[in-house]
Amino acid sequence: MTADLDDTDRAILRALIEDGSLSAKALGAAVGLSQPAAWRRMKRLEEAGVITGRHAVLDAETLGFGVTVFLGVKLGTKGRVSLVEFERAVIAIPEVQVVQHVLGVYDYRLKVVARDLGDFERILRRRIMTLPGVGEIESNVLLSKEPLTPAALLGGAPRS
């Protein structure tokens, strides 16, 4: 089921995408509503499942991680046991920020952060390539740090 959003809802979502910590008062000021009206709209969007939470976004580079790599991982052996073993082992690696089980050429997509390319090579060779069941890995180094935000889906212009 898709939510029925009007222009005000989209404005609220764009504002929250930019700054999820906005108070109802600040949100109302940003979209031209009173504080109570903004709060009611926000609550309705939460209850409808459109807003599922607010999260802090950390800057990996400021934390010392200058390289982000997306990995496609194909398991050499597939089966319930090998999937569970791989998942348990990969989530224990602190540099692995995201693990997604996907359908396609690869079985998993990983987001890995590293201090530099040398650090990434160490993580890849010593930690990821030794995981249970790993058969094939494809690496894609992130070049552009500026993502296309969900705001573009709500009618906002993508960043350039």
Protein Blocks (a to p, Z undefined) as FASTA:
>chain_A
ZZdddfklmmmmmmmmmommbcfklmmmmnopafklmmmmmmmmmmnomagcdcddddfk
lnopabdcddddddfbgcfklmmmmmmmmmmpmklmbdcddedjblbdcddddfblmlmm
mmmmmmmmmpghiabdcddddfblbdcdfklmnopacdZZ
